[in-house]
């Protein structure tokens, strides 16, 4: 029975496999530190494959900094960590599809690689702007000391004299540290985007030039789709020259050949009805009057009688009646008779107090005719593009939003900005939105708000390091010890407000909107669930191994193990989860049979047979639950008999 590896994806190995698929001739082997063979790349051969001529020398266009190579290695290095569920800090654990992950975002992005590869529609991040007042709280391994820095940036001229590549060493690592912090995170984020995915990054003048070069390298210069400016405040008297009141939104798509063009935006709230039947069931629409105002049009096919539910007939105002040709100034319908007949399922005829329409007696009619205009059709067919200078989403709105929830926090982007970006990038009802610099969880708030407005089912993934609040801050005095505590509480309070207000403004004849997912599962990064022996058995003697009753740490619960398995097997962390008892042991069923897990120390044959009879796609069991090899063989035979297509693994 195969063991799960219980570690994050090895990005270096994955990249080697991609290169091997293209150039198998450049792959060779070498022994690692344990003596085992591993695949490596012969870079000299690879260079030859990629050039008609041998490229030699150092002169080429390149963006680099001291520490870049270390940052690349750090981003590719796998980690032995996991995400542990925290039910007491979560909301609606069993039913929600939203995630709040607490931990260093570099480590979290590594852990999400298999479960969310090519799955994210939109990423928004608001990283540190590197203004000189930022404090990096990330525990990256690419920091270097000043002596090493100077050694790496120096080179010798033809006379052997030491020269330096940079002109100014007054603060040599100021930009390098920031670039090294962001580079591996963006590289990992790029692989999570869908083919039509998009990333928006807020930044200001301090690092926008370096960020653009980093993103050109990671996402590809061809996938750069614009740099929008955003007004951040109305006015101020700060600054020695210009008074700064705007920042930037760098925007890249995953693949320009698959991306959708941006949409100029619209009032989603106006599409306040949901189709209850027909081929467009479940879609949002608004009613638009079929009668057109008087125009210079004499098309008889747009002036005809329409029969109402009571048998009467109505027509737009005018002096002529079918089959006469309309006179100039006569009212007409927006649709021709043929289109009306073909699309009757989009027609709504309502009784009204008064209308401009005429009945057969020539008197004002008590009926009006409307067409259903679907939100998705407007989005798909519009050619309007958003303006690259964004107004109306100033930071003051963000501060007010958080403070209105009785949470003292003054450095928050406005949720209106994130909603705007979700609209222009055409996120649909099933889109996943990721923010791995979550802060006060503005993005989560915006996702819930937009879902309430357009009946969407977007899901969010928030990632935030538990950065300590300043002891002098109002947030700290109010009891919030970390930024992540602020974010989680904001989601709870904002969700409650959305839920209370959802149907309060409905008209009498409007349908109530479906419930919005205002819950979230909290997961926290921690060390692996497995003892070191699981990874380094060769370091232990036989007597030491005999004393180890289990390869799983004693403080880990079934839920800890289950979510570690979901990560290892590459399954989304938001899947439904049901727990039941069979023969007094806990059995976990994920996504109605995508995975069944049992981590009991002893599993009876009856439990194994019951799991096998359900024919799940995957099964995972605890390795130590088998007393000997014959027990394992028996389990394998049971699954061969009852569920031959089920994949069975152990931890």
C-alpha positions as CSV (number, residue, x, y, z in Angstrom):
1,X,0.0,0.0,0.0
2,X,1.4,3.4,-1.0
3,X,2.2,6.0,1.6
4,X,1.2,9.7,1.2
5,X,4.2,11.9,1.2
6,X,2.7,14.6,3.5
7,X,4.9,17.4,2.3
8,X,4.3,20.3,-0.1
9,X,4.9,20.1,-3.8
10,X,8.6,20.0,-4.8
11,X,8.5,22.9,-7.4
12,X,12.0,22.2,-8.6
13,X,11.2,18.6,-9.4
14,X,7.9,19.7,-11.1
15,X,9.8,22.2,-13.3
16,X,12.3,19.5,-14.2
17,X,9.4,17.2,-15.3
18,X,8.1,20.0,-17.5
19,X,11.5,20.5,-19.1
20,X,11.9,16.8,-19.6
21,X,8.6,16.6,-21.5
22,X,10.0,19.2,-24.0
23,X,13.7,18.3,-24.0
24,X,14.3,14.7,-22.7
25,X,17.8,14.8,-23.9
26,X,18.9,17.4,-21.4
27,X,17.9,15.2,-18.4
28,X,20.6,13.4,-16.5
29,X,21.0,11.8,-13.0
30,X,23.0,12.5,-9.9
31,X,23.0,11.2,-6.3
32,X,21.5,13.4,-3.6
33,X,22.9,13.8,-0.1
34,X,21.3,10.4,1.0
35,X,22.8,8.6,-2.0
36,X,19.6,8.2,-3.9
37,X,19.5,9.0,-7.6
38,X,17.5,12.0,-8.7
39,X,16.9,13.7,-12.1
40,X,18.8,16.9,-12.8
41,X,19.2,19.2,-15.8
42,X,22.3,19.5,-17.9
43,X,22.2,23.2,-18.4
44,X,24.9,23.3,-21.0
45,X,22.7,21.0,-23.2
46,X,19.6,23.0,-22.4
47,X,21.3,26.3,-23.5
48,X,22.3,24.6,-26.8
49,X,18.7,23.4,-27.4
50,X,17.4,27.0,-26.9
51,X,19.8,28.7,-29.3
52,X,21.1,28.5,-32.8
53,X,24.4,29.8,-31.6
54,X,26.2,29.2,-28.3
55,X,25.4,32.1,-26.1
56,X,28.4,33.1,-24.0
57,X,29.3,36.2,-21.9
58,X,27.4,38.3,-19.5
59,X,25.8,41.0,-21.7
60,X,22.1,40.5,-22.0
61,X,18.9,42.2,-20.8
62,X,18.2,41.0,-17.3
63,X,16.6,42.3,-14.1
64,X,18.4,41.1,-11.0
65,X,19.4,42.0,-7.5
66,X,21.5,40.5,-4.8
67,X,19.6,37.6,-3.2
68,X,17.5,36.8,-6.3
69,X,18.9,33.3,-6.8
70,X,18.3,32.5,-3.1
71,X,14.7,33.8,-3.5
72,X,14.1,31.5,-6.4
73,X,15.5,28.5,-4.5
74,X,13.4,29.4,-1.5
75,X,10.3,29.5,-3.5
76,X,11.0,26.1,-5.0
77,X,12.0,24.3,-1.8
78,X,9.3,22.0,-0.4
79,X,8.3,22.3,3.2
80,X,7.2,19.8,5.8
81,X,4.3,21.6,7.2
82,X,0.5,21.3,7.2
83,X,-2.7,23.3,7.8
84,X,-4.6,22.5,11.0
85,X,-8.3,23.2,11.3
86,X,-9.5,25.5,14.0
87,X,-13.3,24.9,14.4
88,X,-13.8,27.3,17.4
89,X,-12.7,30.3,15.3
90,X,-14.6,29.3,12.2
91,X,-18.2,30.1,11.2
92,X,-20.5,27.5,9.5
93,X,-17.7,25.0,9.2
94,X,-19.7,22.3,7.6
95,X,-21.5,24.4,4.9
96,X,-19.1,27.1,4.0
97,X,-16.8,27.2,1.0
98,X,-14.6,30.1,2.2
99,X,-11.2,29.8,3.8
100,X,-9.2,32.0,6.2
101,X,-5.6,30.7,6.5
102,X,-3.3,32.0,9.2
103,X,0.4,31.8,8.6
104,X,3.3,33.0,6.5
105,X,1.9,33.4,3.0
106,X,5.0,31.9,1.3
107,X,4.5,28.6,3.2
108,X,0.7,28.7,2.6
109,X,1.1,29.3,-1.1
110,X,3.4,26.2,-1.2
111,X,0.8,24.1,0.6
112,X,-2.0,25.2,-1.8
113,X,-0.1,24.3,-5.0
114,X,-1.7,20.9,-5.5
115,X,-5.2,21.6,-4.2
116,X,-5.7,24.9,-6.1
117,X,-3.4,24.6,-9.1
118,X,-5.0,26.4,-12.1
119,X,-8.1,27.1,-10.0
120,X,-8.1,30.8,-9.0
121,X,-10.0,33.3,-11.1
122,X,-8.8,36.5,-9.5
123,X,-6.0,37.4,-7.1
124,X,-5.9,40.8,-5.3
125,X,-3.0,41.7,-3.1
126,X,-1.9,44.8,-1.2
127,X,1.7,44.0,-0.2
128,X,4.0,46.3,1.8
129,X,4.8,49.4,-0.3
130,X,8.4,49.6,1.1
131,X,8.0,53.2,2.1
132,X,10.8,52.9,4.7
133,X,8.2,52.5,7.5
134,X,7.3,48.9,6.6
135,X,8.5,46.1,8.9
136,X,8.8,42.7,7.1
137,X,7.4,40.0,9.4
138,X,8.1,37.2,7.0
139,X,10.6,34.5,8.0
140,X,12.3,34.1,4.7
141,X,15.7,32.5,4.3
142,X,17.2,34.7,1.6
143,X,18.5,37.5,3.9
144,X,22.3,38.1,3.6
145,X,24.7,40.1,5.6
146,X,26.5,43.3,4.4
147,X,29.8,41.5,3.7
148,X,28.1,38.9,1.6
149,X,26.2,41.5,-0.2
150,X,29.3,43.5,-1.2
151,X,31.0,40.3,-2.3
152,X,28.2,39.4,-4.6
153,X,27.8,42.9,-6.3
154,X,31.5,43.5,-6.9
155,X,33.4,42.4,-10.0
156,X,36.9,43.1,-11.3
157,X,37.8,45.1,-14.4
158,X,40.5,44.1,-16.9
159,X,43.2,45.5,-14.6
160,X,41.9,43.4,-11.6
161,X,40.5,46.4,-9.7
162,X,37.3,45.9,-7.8
163,X,34.3,47.7,-9.3
164,X,30.7,47.8,-8.2
165,X,27.6,47.3,-10.4
166,X,25.4,49.7,-8.4
167,X,26.0,53.5,-8.1
168,X,24.6,54.0,-4.7
169,X,25.3,51.7,-1.7
170,X,23.9,54.0,1.0
171,X,21.1,51.5,1.6
172,X,22.1,48.6,-0.5
173,X,19.6,46.0,0.6
174,X,16.6,48.3,0.8
175,X,15.1,47.3,-2.5
176,X,16.8,43.8,-2.7
177,X,15.1,42.6,0.5
178,X,11.7,43.7,-0.8
179,X,12.2,42.1,-4.2
180,X,13.3,38.9,-2.6
181,X,10.3,38.9,-0.3
182,X,7.8,39.3,-3.1
183,X,9.4,37.3,-6.0
184,X,8.8,33.7,-4.8
185,X,5.3,34.6,-3.6
186,X,4.2,35.9,-7.0
187,X,5.9,32.9,-8.7
188,X,3.8,30.5,-6.6
189,X,0.7,32.6,-7.1
190,X,1.0,32.5,-10.9
191,X,0.7,28.8,-10.9
192,X,-2.6,29.0,-9.0
193,X,-4.4,31.2,-11.5
194,X,-6.8,29.7,-14.0
195,X,-6.1,30.1,-17.7
196,X,-8.4,33.1,-17.7
197,X,-7.2,34.3,-14.3
198,X,-6.1,37.8,-13.4
199,X,-4.0,39.4,-10.7
200,X,-4.3,43.0,-9.4
201,X,-1.5,44.4,-7.2
202,X,-1.8,47.6,-5.3
203,X,1.5,49.5,-5.1
204,X,2.9,53.1,-5.0
205,X,5.9,55.0,-6.4
206,X,8.4,53.4,-4.1
207,X,8.5,50.0,-5.8
208,X,6.2,50.1,-8.9
209,X,9.2,50.1,-11.2
210,X,10.7,47.0,-9.6
211,X,7.3,45.3,-9.3
212,X,6.7,45.7,-13.0
213,X,10.0,44.1,-13.9
214,X,9.4,41.2,-11.4
215,X,5.9,40.6,-12.9
216,X,7.1,40.8,-16.5
217,X,9.5,38.0,-15.6
218,X,7.0,35.8,-13.7
219,X,3.8,36.4,-15.7
220,X,5.4,37.3,-19.0
221,X,5.5,40.8,-20.5
222,X,2.8,39.8,-23.1
223,X,0.4,39.1,-20.2
224,X,0.7,42.7,-18.8
225,X,-2.7,44.3,-19.5
226,X,-2.4,47.6,-17.8
227,X,-1.4,49.8,-14.9
228,X,-4.4,51.7,-13.5
229,X,-4.1,54.7,-11.2
230,X,-6.4,55.1,-8.2
231,X,-7.2,58.2,-6.2
232,X,-6.4,57.3,-2.6
233,X,-7.5,60.5,-0.9
234,X,-9.2,63.8,-1.8
235,X,-6.3,66.1,-1.1
236,X,-3.4,66.6,1.3
237,X,-0.4,68.8,1.9
238,X,2.2,66.1,2.4
239,X,5.2,65.6,0.2
240,X,8.0,68.0,-0.7
241,X,7.1,68.4,-4.3
242,X,3.9,66.7,-5.4
243,X,1.2,66.0,-2.8
244,X,0.7,62.3,-3.3
245,X,-2.9,61.2,-3.6
246,X,-2.9,58.1,-5.8
247,X,-1.4,54.7,-6.1
248,X,-1.3,52.0,-8.9
249,X,-2.9,48.8,-9.8
250,X,-0.6,46.6,-11.8
251,X,-2.6,44.1,-13.7
252,X,-1.5,40.8,-15.3
253,X,-3.4,37.9,-16.8
254,X,-2.3,34.2,-16.7
255,X,-2.6,33.8,-20.4
256,X,-3.5,36.6,-22.8
257,X,-4.8,34.0,-25.3
258,X,-7.4,32.8,-22.9
259,X,-8.2,35.8,-20.8
260,X,-11.5,37.7,-21.1
261,X,-11.6,41.4,-21.9
262,X,-12.5,43.7,-19.0
263,X,-16.0,45.0,-18.7
264,X,-16.8,48.7,-18.0
265,X,-18.9,47.9,-15.0
266,X,-22.6,48.2,-14.3
267,X,-25.1,48.4,-11.5
268,X,-25.4,44.7,-10.4
269,X,-28.1,45.6,-7.8
270,X,-30.5,46.6,-10.7
271,X,-30.6,43.0,-11.8
272,X,-32.7,42.1,-8.7
273,X,-34.8,39.2,-10.0
274,X,-34.0,35.5,-10.3
275,X,-35.4,33.4,-13.1
276,X,-37.5,30.7,-11.5
277,X,-38.1,28.5,-14.5
278,X,-37.2,28.0,-18.2
279,X,-33.8,27.5,-19.8
280,X,-32.2,30.4,-17.8
281,X,-33.3,29.1,-14.4
282,X,-31.4,30.6,-11.5
283,X,-30.0,33.6,-13.6
284,X,-30.4,37.2,-12.5
285,X,-32.3,39.7,-14.7
286,X,-34.1,43.0,-14.7
287,X,-37.3,43.9,-16.5
288,X,-36.9,46.4,-19.4
289,X,-40.0,48.0,-21.0
290,X,-40.6,46.6,-24.5
291,X,-42.3,49.8,-25.7
292,X,-39.8,52.3,-27.3
293,X,-40.2,56.0,-27.1
294,X,-41.5,57.7,-30.3
295,X,-38.8,57.7,-32.9
296,X,-38.5,58.2,-36.6
297,X,-39.2,54.6,-37.5
298,X,-42.0,53.2,-39.8
299,X,-41.2,49.5,-39.6
300,X,-44.6,47.7,-39.5
301,X,-42.9,44.6,-38.1
302,X,-42.3,46.5,-34.8
303,X,-45.9,47.7,-34.4
304,X,-48.4,44.9,-33.7
305,X,-51.0,43.8,-31.1
306,X,-49.9,41.9,-28.1
307,X,-52.4,39.8,-26.2
308,X,-52.6,40.1,-22.4
309,X,-53.5,37.5,-19.8
310,X,-57.1,38.7,-19.7
311,X,-57.6,38.4,-23.4
312,X,-57.3,42.1,-24.2
313,X,-54.8,43.4,-26.7
314,X,-52.4,46.3,-26.4
315,X,-50.2,48.4,-28.7
316,X,-47.9,51.3,-28.4
317,X,-49.5,54.8,-28.7
318,X,-50.0,56.1,-32.3
319,X,-52.5,57.0,-34.9
320,X,-52.2,53.9,-37.1
321,X,-53.1,50.2,-36.4
322,X,-52.1,47.0,-38.1
323,X,-51.9,46.2,-41.0
324,X,-51.3,49.9,-41.8
325,X,-47.8,51.1,-42.1
326,X,-46.9,53.2,-39.0
327,X,-46.9,56.9,-39.5
328,X,-43.9,59.0,-38.5
329,X,-44.1,59.5,-34.7
330,X,-46.1,56.3,-34.0
331,X,-44.8,54.2,-31.1
332,X,-43.2,50.8,-31.8
333,X,-41.9,47.8,-29.9
334,X,-38.2,47.2,-29.5
335,X,-38.6,43.7,-31.0
336,X,-40.1,42.7,-34.3
337,X,-43.1,40.3,-34.3
338,X,-40.8,37.4,-35.3
339,X,-38.4,38.0,-32.4
340,X,-41.3,38.4,-30.0
341,X,-42.7,35.0,-31.0
342,X,-39.3,33.3,-30.9
343,X,-38.4,34.6,-27.4
344,X,-41.7,34.5,-25.6
345,X,-40.0,32.9,-22.6
346,X,-38.3,36.3,-22.0
347,X,-41.6,38.2,-22.1
348,X,-43.4,39.4,-18.9
349,X,-46.8,41.1,-19.1
350,X,-47.8,42.8,-15.9
351,X,-50.9,44.7,-14.8
352,X,-50.0,48.3,-13.9
353,X,-51.9,51.3,-12.7
354,X,-51.3,53.2,-15.9
355,X,-49.1,53.0,-19.0
356,X,-48.6,54.7,-22.3
357,X,-49.9,51.7,-24.2
358,X,-53.4,51.6,-25.9
359,X,-56.0,48.9,-25.8
360,X,-58.3,48.0,-28.7
361,X,-60.7,50.8,-27.7
362,X,-58.0,53.4,-28.1
363,X,-57.9,54.0,-24.3
364,X,-54.9,53.8,-22.0
365,X,-54.2,50.2,-21.1
366,X,-53.8,48.7,-17.7
367,X,-51.1,46.3,-18.8
368,X,-47.4,46.8,-19.7
369,X,-45.0,44.5,-21.5
370,X,-41.4,43.8,-20.4
371,X,-38.5,41.7,-21.5
372,X,-36.0,39.9,-19.2
373,X,-32.6,41.4,-19.6
374,X,-30.1,39.0,-18.1
375,X,-27.0,40.2,-16.3
376,X,-24.7,37.7,-17.9
377,X,-25.8,38.7,-21.4
378,X,-24.9,42.3,-20.7
379,X,-21.5,41.3,-19.3
380,X,-20.7,39.0,-22.3
381,X,-21.9,41.4,-25.0
382,X,-20.7,44.8,-23.7
383,X,-17.7,46.4,-25.3
384,X,-17.4,49.1,-22.7
385,X,-14.0,49.2,-20.9
386,X,-13.2,50.5,-17.5
387,X,-11.3,53.7,-17.2
388,X,-7.6,53.3,-16.2
389,X,-7.9,56.2,-13.8
390,X,-10.1,54.9,-10.9
391,X,-12.0,57.4,-8.9
392,X,-14.5,57.0,-6.1
393,X,-12.7,54.3,-4.1
394,X,-10.6,56.3,-1.7
395,X,-8.9,54.9,1.5
396,X,-11.2,56.9,3.8
397,X,-14.1,54.6,2.7
398,X,-12.1,51.6,3.8
399,X,-11.4,53.0,7.2
400,X,-15.0,54.0,7.6
401,X,-16.2,50.5,6.7
402,X,-14.1,48.8,9.4
403,X,-14.9,51.4,12.0
404,X,-18.6,51.1,11.2
405,X,-18.3,47.5,12.4
406,X,-16.9,48.8,15.7
407,X,-13.4,47.5,14.8
408,X,-10.7,50.2,15.2
409,X,-8.4,49.9,12.2
410,X,-7.3,52.7,9.9
411,X,-5.3,51.0,7.1
412,X,-7.8,49.2,5.0
413,X,-8.6,49.3,1.3
414,X,-12.2,50.1,0.4
415,X,-14.4,47.0,-0.3
416,X,-15.9,49.0,-3.2
417,X,-12.5,48.8,-5.0
418,X,-12.4,45.0,-4.7
419,X,-16.0,44.7,-5.9
420,X,-15.2,46.9,-8.8
421,X,-12.2,44.7,-9.8
422,X,-14.3,41.6,-9.5
423,X,-16.9,43.1,-11.8
424,X,-14.6,44.4,-14.5
425,X,-12.7,41.1,-14.6
426,X,-15.9,39.2,-15.0
427,X,-15.7,36.9,-12.1
428,X,-18.7,34.5,-12.3
429,X,-20.8,32.7,-9.7
430,X,-18.2,30.0,-9.1
431,X,-15.0,32.0,-9.1
432,X,-12.4,31.7,-6.3
433,X,-10.9,35.0,-5.1
434,X,-7.5,34.8,-3.4
435,X,-5.8,37.5,-1.3
436,X,-2.6,36.4,0.4
437,X,-1.9,39.8,2.0
438,X,-5.3,39.8,3.6
439,X,-4.9,42.5,6.3
440,X,-8.3,43.4,7.6
441,X,-10.0,41.0,5.2
442,X,-11.4,43.7,2.8
443,X,-11.5,41.2,0.0
444,X,-13.6,38.7,1.9
445,X,-16.1,41.5,2.8
446,X,-16.2,42.5,-0.9
447,X,-16.9,38.9,-2.0
448,X,-19.8,38.5,0.3
449,X,-21.2,41.9,-0.6
450,X,-21.1,41.2,-4.4
451,X,-22.6,37.7,-3.9
452,X,-25.5,39.4,-2.0
453,X,-26.0,41.9,-4.9
454,X,-25.9,39.4,-7.8
455,X,-26.8,36.1,-6.1
456,X,-23.3,34.8,-6.9
457,X,-21.5,32.0,-5.2
458,X,-17.9,33.3,-5.3
459,X,-15.6,31.8,-2.7
460,X,-12.7,33.6,-1.0
461,X,-9.3,32.4,0.3
462,X,-7.7,34.8,2.8
463,X,-4.1,34.4,3.9
464,X,-2.7,36.5,6.7
465,X,0.4,36.1,8.9
466,X,-0.5,36.7,12.6
467,X,1.3,40.0,12.7
468,X,1.2,41.6,16.1
469,X,-0.8,44.8,16.5
470,X,1.1,47.9,17.8
471,X,0.6,47.9,21.6
472,X,-0.2,51.6,21.3
473,X,-2.9,51.1,18.7
474,X,-6.6,51.4,19.3
475,X,-7.0,47.9,17.9
476,X,-4.7,46.5,20.6
477,X,-6.5,48.4,23.3
478,X,-9.8,46.9,22.0
479,X,-8.4,43.4,22.5
480,X,-7.0,42.5,19.1
481,X,-3.6,41.1,19.5
482,X,-2.9,40.4,15.8
483,X,-4.0,41.6,12.4
484,X,-5.5,38.2,11.7
485,X,-7.8,38.5,14.7
486,X,-9.1,41.8,13.2
487,X,-9.6,40.1,9.8
488,X,-11.6,37.1,11.2
489,X,-13.8,39.4,13.4
490,X,-14.5,41.7,10.4
491,X,-15.7,38.7,8.3
492,X,-18.0,37.7,11.1
493,X,-19.5,41.1,11.7
494,X,-19.7,42.1,8.0
495,X,-21.3,38.7,7.1
496,X,-23.9,39.2,9.9
497,X,-24.7,42.7,8.6
498,X,-25.1,41.4,5.0
499,X,-27.3,38.6,6.2
500,X,-29.6,41.0,8.1
501,X,-29.9,43.4,5.2
502,X,-30.2,40.9,2.4
503,X,-33.9,41.0,1.9
504,X,-34.9,44.1,3.8
505,X,-35.3,46.3,0.7
506,X,-37.2,43.9,-1.5
507,X,-40.4,45.1,-3.3
508,X,-43.6,43.3,-2.6
509,X,-43.5,41.3,-5.8
510,X,-39.8,40.6,-5.8
511,X,-38.4,37.1,-5.0
512,X,-36.3,36.7,-1.9
513,X,-32.6,36.3,-2.7
514,X,-30.8,33.0,-1.9
515,X,-28.7,32.9,1.2
516,X,-25.1,34.2,1.0
517,X,-22.3,32.1,2.3
518,X,-21.0,34.3,5.1
519,X,-19.0,31.5,6.8
520,X,-15.4,30.6,6.7
521,X,-13.1,27.7,7.7
522,X,-10.1,28.8,9.7
523,X,-6.9,26.8,9.2
524,X,-3.5,27.6,10.7
525,X,-0.1,26.6,9.4
526,X,1.9,24.3,11.7
527,X,4.6,21.7,11.6
528,X,3.9,18.4,9.8
529,X,1.6,15.9,11.5
530,X,4.2,13.2,11.1
531,X,7.2,12.5,13.4
532,X,10.7,12.9,12.0
533,X,11.0,9.1,11.7
534,X,8.4,9.3,8.9
535,X,10.9,11.3,6.8
536,X,14.3,10.2,8.0
537,X,14.0,6.6,9.0
538,X,17.6,5.9,8.1
539,X,18.7,8.1,11.0
540,X,17.1,5.8,13.5
541,X,18.4,2.5,14.9
542,X,16.2,-0.6,15.1
543,X,15.9,-0.3,18.9
544,X,14.7,3.3,18.5
545,X,12.1,2.3,15.9
546,X,10.8,-0.4,18.1
547,X,10.0,2.2,20.7
548,X,7.9,4.3,18.4
549,X,4.3,3.2,18.5
550,X,3.1,5.6,15.8
551,X,4.6,7.8,13.1
552,X,1.9,10.5,13.9
553,X,2.4,13.1,16.5
554,X,0.4,12.6,19.7
555,X,-1.2,16.0,19.7
556,X,-2.8,15.7,16.3
557,X,-6.5,15.0,15.9
558,X,-8.4,13.1,13.2
559,X,-9.3,16.5,11.7
560,X,-5.7,17.6,11.6
561,X,-4.8,14.4,9.7
562,X,-7.8,14.7,7.3
563,X,-6.8,18.2,6.1
564,X,-3.2,17.1,5.8
565,X,-4.4,14.3,3.6
566,X,-6.5,16.7,1.5
567,X,-3.5,18.9,0.9
568,X,-1.3,15.9,0.0
569,X,-3.9,14.4,-2.3
570,X,-4.5,17.8,-4.0
571,X,-8.2,18.2,-3.0
572,X,-9.8,21.6,-2.3
573,X,-10.0,22.4,1.4
574,X,-13.6,23.6,1.1
575,X,-15.2,20.3,0.1
576,X,-18.1,19.0,2.2
577,X,-17.2,16.8,5.1
578,X,-19.4,14.4,7.0
579,X,-18.3,12.4,10.1
580,X,-20.0,9.2,11.3
581,X,-19.3,6.3,13.7
582,X,-19.0,2.7,12.4
583,X,-18.2,0.0,15.0
584,X,-17.3,2.8,17.4
585,X,-14.6,4.3,15.2
586,X,-14.8,7.7,13.4
587,X,-15.1,7.6,9.6
588,X,-14.8,10.8,7.6
589,X,-16.5,11.2,4.2
590,X,-15.4,14.1,2.0
591,X,-17.4,15.4,-1.0
592,X,-19.8,12.4,-0.8
593,X,-17.2,9.9,-1.6
594,X,-14.3,11.7,-3.2
595,X,-12.4,10.5,-0.2
596,X,-13.1,8.4,2.9
597,X,-10.7,8.4,5.8
598,X,-10.4,6.5,9.0
599,X,-7.5,7.2,11.4
600,X,-8.5,4.7,14.2
601,X,-5.6,2.8,15.8
602,X,-7.5,-0.5,15.2
603,X,-10.0,-1.0,12.3
604,X,-12.1,-4.1,12.1
605,X,-12.7,-6.0,8.9
606,X,-16.4,-5.0,9.1
607,X,-15.4,-1.3,8.9
608,X,-13.1,-1.9,6.0
609,X,-15.8,-3.8,4.1
610,X,-18.4,-1.1,4.8
611,X,-16.0,1.6,3.4
612,X,-15.2,-0.6,0.4
613,X,-18.9,-1.2,-0.4
614,X,-19.4,2.6,-0.7
615,X,-16.9,2.6,-3.6
616,X,-15.2,5.9,-2.9
617,X,-12.6,7.3,-5.3
618,X,-10.0,7.4,-2.6
619,X,-9.4,5.8,0.9
620,X,-6.8,6.7,3.4
621,X,-6.0,4.7,6.6
622,X,-3.5,4.9,9.4
623,X,-0.5,2.7,8.7
624,X,-0.1,1.7,12.4
625,X,-3.7,0.3,12.5
626,X,-2.4,-2.8,10.8
627,X,-0.8,-5.3,13.1
628,X,1.2,-7.0,10.4
629,X,1.7,-7.4,6.6
630,X,-1.1,-10.0,6.3
631,X,-3.6,-7.5,7.6
632,X,-2.6,-5.1,4.9
633,X,-2.9,-7.8,2.2
634,X,-6.4,-8.6,3.6
635,X,-7.5,-5.0,3.2
636,X,-6.1,-4.8,-0.3
637,X,-8.1,-8.0,-1.2
638,X,-11.3,-6.6,0.2
639,X,-11.0,-3.5,-1.9
640,X,-10.1,-5.6,-5.0
641,X,-13.4,-7.4,-4.5
642,X,-15.8,-4.6,-3.6
643,X,-14.2,-1.5,-5.0
644,X,-11.5,-2.3,-7.6
645,X,-11.2,1.3,-8.8
646,X,-10.7,2.8,-5.4
647,X,-7.2,4.1,-4.6
648,X,-6.1,3.1,-1.1
649,X,-3.2,4.8,0.7
650,X,-1.9,5.0,4.3
651,X,-0.2,7.6,6.5
